[in-house]
Amino acid sequence: MTERVAATPGIYPLPDWAKGTLSDLKGHQKGDLLSGDEGGEIAETYGEVRAELVDDQLEAGLDRVAEGQARWDDMIAHPLTVHESVETGGIVRYYDNNNFYRDPRVVDDLDFSGDVAGELEAAADLIDGTNAGDAPLAATLPGPYSLADLATDEHYGDDAEFQAAIADFLAGEVEAFPAHETLFLLEPSLVTNPPADGTEERATDAIATVAAATDADVVVQTFYGALDEKLYAHLVDEADADALGLDLVAGDREDTVYNVQEYGATESIALGLVDGQNTLVEEPETVAERVEWFEGQAPAADFETTYLTPNTELFYLPENKYRAKLSALAAATEVLE
């Protein structure tokens, strides 16, 4: 019988109270963005935010608890932008939305950082302190393909070598993580800027390198639409992921269903079921219907786990809407019982 798990990868919105506090502490200019060595009041404020975000998830009843990534100035580039071998360039627009990141220019070898591991250790301590045994930790990282796609190489000098170096760097970070049940690798670039024909295996090898660094279930989370069918087949066969995350909110969801019907699926699946960029809150029954609809379109698949997730990260939303969507996902698993 398929297990249904409510979980959310990626960044959560900063609480309103923290926006003003952190703006005053950090400043407003590019040079005032996070460097990774913050301390004092800034670190204390982020600690308070982390505790609030963990509580939000536990109160909503999610089956996995994320750290929330409140320290991240952007949704993908953070592990590089705080690295000592990276210099940050200009502000660049993310994909087709009104969000931006600092261009991470890699200028030296990408050795171990430990920044994300430190965040996750703090989150794990919070979860342990609540005795939330039924809601283990979920870790989130950018996938190696998307991170390499968004970064600028000024050191390795070869696309394949750079992507492999990014994958090795991320794998090293994962090895330092505290115990976690699920690892989400965010790979929006697989949809928006897929690998050139003939280079798909390079991308899947990079993902497999990171996946091999953990004993947790690995979800390769895509968003902003359907995957190219050839790339989808490569990911199913070669990425060594336990689940692919598929956007069912996007208008081309029928292409996603076709891919599953034509090329099969990973042993588990993650479904983007609530709209992370729209303040309209879905009813739990609607979310459950979407799960049943998808599973009905793939009758040959016998999924070990179906993850109920947003179709994108939730940091786009106001606080009240983000919390409501957490609750809708959690309640949908009960509707499906």
C-alpha positions in Angstrom: 0.0 0.0 0.0 1.3 3.4 -1.0 2.4 5.7 1.9 1.3 9.3 1.5 3.7 11.8 3.0 3.1 15.6 3.3 6.3 17.5 3.0 7.7 20.8 1.7 11.1 21.5 0.3 12.8 24.8 0.0 12.5 28.3 1.5 9.7 29.5 3.7 8.7 33.1 3.9 10.3 35.2 6.6 7.8 36.1 9.4 6.7 39.7 9.2 8.3 40.5 12.5 11.7 39.3 11.3 11.8 41.3 8.1 12.2 44.6 9.8 14.5 43.3 12.4 16.9 41.7 9.9 16.7 44.6 7.6 17.9 46.9 10.4 20.6 44.4 11.4 21.9 43.5 7.9 21.2 46.6 5.9 19.7 46.9 2.4 22.5 46.8 0.0 24.1 43.9 -2.0 27.2 44.0 0.3 24.9 43.6 3.3 23.6 40.2 2.2 24.5 37.0 4.1 28.1 36.0 4.1 27.8 32.8 6.2 29.8 34.0 9.2 27.1 36.1 10.8 26.8 36.1 14.6 25.3 38.0 17.5 21.9 39.4 17.0 21.6 38.3 13.4 22.3 34.7 14.3 19.9 34.9 17.3 17.2 36.3 15.1 17.6 33.5 12.5 17.5 31.0 15.4 14.1 32.4 16.5 12.8 32.3 12.9 13.9 28.7 12.5 12.1 27.7 15.7 8.9 29.4 14.4 9.1 27.7 11.0 9.6 24.3 12.7 6.6 24.9 14.9 4.5 25.9 11.9 5.1 22.6 10.3 4.5 20.6 13.5 1.3 22.4 14.1 0.2 21.8 10.6 0.9 18.1 10.9 3.4 17.6 8.2 5.1 14.2 8.0 8.6 15.7 7.4 9.9 18.9 8.9 12.2 21.2 6.9 14.7 23.7 8.4 12.9 26.5 6.4 16.1 28.1 5.1 15.3 31.6 6.4 19.0 32.5 6.2 19.0 31.9 2.4 19.0 35.1 0.4 17.8 33.1 -2.6 16.3 29.7 -3.3 19.2 27.9 -5.1 22.5 29.7 -5.0 23.0 30.0 -1.2 25.5 27.1 -0.7 27.9 28.8 -3.1 27.3 32.4 -2.2 28.5 31.8 1.3 31.5 29.7 0.2 35.0 31.1 0.6 35.9 30.0 -3.0 33.1 32.0 -4.5 32.9 35.7 -5.3 29.4 37.2 -5.8 28.7 39.2 -8.9 25.7 41.1 -10.0 22.0 40.5 -9.3 20.4 38.0 -11.8 16.8 37.2 -12.3 15.6 33.7 -11.5 13.9 31.9 -14.4 10.7 33.7 -15.4 9.7 35.1 -12.0 10.3 38.3 -10.1 13.0 36.9 -7.8 16.7 37.4 -8.0 20.0 36.0 -6.8 23.6 37.1 -6.6 25.7 35.5 -9.4 28.0 33.0 -7.7 31.4 33.1 -9.5 33.5 30.1 -8.5 37.1 31.2 -8.4 38.8 28.3 -6.6 38.3 24.7 -5.6 35.0 23.9 -3.9 36.0 22.3 -0.7 33.8 21.5 2.3 31.7 24.3 3.8 29.3 22.8 6.4 27.0 25.8 6.3 23.8 23.9 5.5 24.8 21.1 7.9 24.9 23.6 10.7 21.4 24.8 9.9 20.1 21.2 9.8 21.7 20.3 13.1 19.9 23.3 14.7 16.6 22.2 13.2 17.2 18.6 14.3 17.7 19.8 17.9 14.4 21.7 17.7 12.6 18.7 16.5 14.1 16.5 19.2 13.1 19.0 21.8 9.5 18.6 20.8 9.5 14.8 20.8 8.0 14.9 17.3 9.0 11.3 16.5 6.5 11.0 13.7 7.9 14.1 11.8 11.5 13.4 11.0 13.8 15.9 9.4 13.8 16.6 5.7 16.9 18.3 4.1 16.9 20.5 1.1 19.7 21.4 -1.3 19.9 22.7 -4.8 20.4 20.0 -7.3 23.9 19.9 -9.0 22.5 20.5 -12.4 20.6 23.7 -11.4 23.4 25.0 -9.2 25.9 24.6 -12.0 23.5 26.1 -14.5 23.0 29.3 -12.4 26.6 29.7 -11.3 29.6 31.1 -13.2 32.7 29.0 -13.6 35.9 31.1 -13.4 38.1 28.3 -12.2 37.5 24.8 -13.6 37.3 25.9 -17.3 35.2 23.0 -18.6 31.4 22.5 -18.3 31.6 18.8 -17.5 34.3 19.3 -14.9 32.4 22.2 -13.3 29.2 20.2 -13.0 31.1 17.3 -11.5 32.8 19.6 -9.1 29.5 21.0 -8.0 28.1 17.5 -7.5 31.2 16.5 -5.4 30.9 19.6 -3.3 27.2 19.0 -2.6 27.9 15.3 -1.8 30.5 16.3 0.7 28.0 18.7 2.3 25.3 15.9 2.5 27.8 13.6 4.2 28.0 16.1 7.1 24.2 16.3 7.6 22.5 15.1 10.7 20.2 12.1 10.4 17.4 13.0 7.9 14.6 10.9 6.5 14.3 12.7 3.1 16.6 14.8 0.9 15.0 17.1 -1.6 17.3 18.2 -4.5 15.8 21.2 -6.2 16.2 21.0 -10.0 14.1 23.7 -11.7 16.7 24.1 -14.4 16.0 20.6 -15.7 12.7 22.1 -16.9 13.6 25.6 -17.8 17.0 25.0 -19.4 17.4 21.3 -19.9 20.7 19.6 -20.8 21.7 19.8 -24.5 20.9 16.6 -26.5 23.5 14.0 -25.7 24.5 15.5 -22.3 21.7 14.1 -20.3 23.9 11.4 -18.7 26.2 14.1 -17.4 23.3 15.7 -15.5 22.0 12.4 -14.2 25.5 11.3 -13.1 25.8 14.5 -11.1 22.5 13.9 -9.4 23.5 10.3 -8.6 26.8 11.5 -7.0 24.8 13.6 -4.5 22.2 10.9 -4.0 24.9 8.3 -3.1 26.0 10.5 -0.2 22.9 9.8 1.9 21.0 6.8 3.1 17.8 8.9 3.1 15.2 8.8 0.4 16.2 11.3 -2.3 13.6 13.3 -4.2 14.7 15.2 -7.3 12.2 18.0 -7.2 11.4 19.8 -10.5 9.1 22.7 -11.0 7.8 25.3 -13.5 6.3 22.6 -15.8 6.8 19.3 -17.4 10.2 17.6 -18.2 11.3 16.9 -21.7 10.3 13.2 -22.3 13.8 12.1 -23.2 15.3 13.7 -20.2 12.5 12.3 -18.0 13.5 8.8 -19.2 17.1 9.4 -18.4 16.2 10.6 -14.9 14.1 7.6 -14.1 16.8 5.2 -15.3 20.0 6.9 -14.3 19.7 9.4 -11.5 19.5 6.9 -8.6 16.7 9.0 -7.0 13.9 7.3 -5.0 11.4 9.8 -6.3 11.0 12.5 -9.0 9.0 15.6 -8.1 6.5 16.5 -10.7 4.6 19.8 -11.1 0.9 19.0 -11.4 -0.2 22.7 -11.1 1.4 23.7 -14.4 -0.7 23.8 -17.4 1.3 21.1 -19.2 0.5 18.4 -16.6 -0.8 16.2 -19.3 2.8 16.0 -20.7 3.9 14.9 -17.2 1.3 12.2 -17.2 2.3 11.0 -20.7 6.0 10.7 -19.5 4.9 8.5 -16.6 2.7 6.3 -18.8 5.3 6.0 -21.6 8.6 5.7 -19.6 7.5 4.4 -16.2 8.5 6.1 -12.9 10.8 6.0 -9.9 9.7 3.7 -7.1 8.2 6.7 -5.2 6.8 9.9 -6.6 6.5 13.5 -5.4 3.6 15.5 -6.6 3.4 19.3 -6.7 -0.2 19.7 -5.7 -0.6 23.2 -4.2 0.4 26.3 -6.0 3.4 27.9 -4.3 3.0 31.1 -6.2 -0.7 31.7 -5.8 -2.4 32.9 -2.6 -5.6 30.9 -3.3 -5.6 28.1 -0.7 -6.6 24.7 -2.0 -9.0 22.6 0.0 -7.6 19.3 1.4 -10.2 17.4 -0.6 -9.0 19.1 -3.8 -5.4 18.1 -3.0 -6.5 14.5 -2.3 -8.4 14.4 -5.6 -5.3 15.5 -7.5 -3.4 12.6 -5.9 -6.0 10.1 -6.9 -6.3 11.6 -10.4 -2.6 11.2 -11.0 -2.4 7.7 -9.5 -5.3 6.7 -11.7 -3.5 7.9 -14.7 -0.6 5.6 -13.9 -2.3 2.3 -12.9 0.8 0.2 -13.7 2.9 2.1 -11.1 2.9 0.9 -7.6 4.5 3.7 -5.7 6.1 3.0 -2.4 5.6 6.6 -1.3 3.7 9.5 -2.7 5.0 12.8 -1.4 2.4 15.6 -1.3 4.3 18.8 -1.9 3.8 22.3 -3.2 4.7 22.7 -6.9 7.3 25.4 -6.0 8.9 26.7 -2.8 6.5 28.6 -0.6 8.6 31.8 0.1 6.5 33.7 -2.5 3.5 33.6 -0.2 2.3 35.7 2.8 2.6 34.1 6.2 -1.0 33.2 6.6 -1.3 31.6 3.1 1.9 29.6 3.5 0.6 28.2 6.8 -2.8 27.4 5.3 -1.1 25.5 2.4 0.9 23.5 4.9 -2.3 22.5 6.7 -4.0 21.6 3.4 -1.2 19.2 2.4 -1.2 17.5 5.8 -5.0 17.3 5.9 -5.1 15.8 2.4 -3.1 12.7 3.7 -5.9 12.1 6.2 -8.5 12.5 3.4 -6.7 9.8 1.5 -6.6 7.3 4.3 
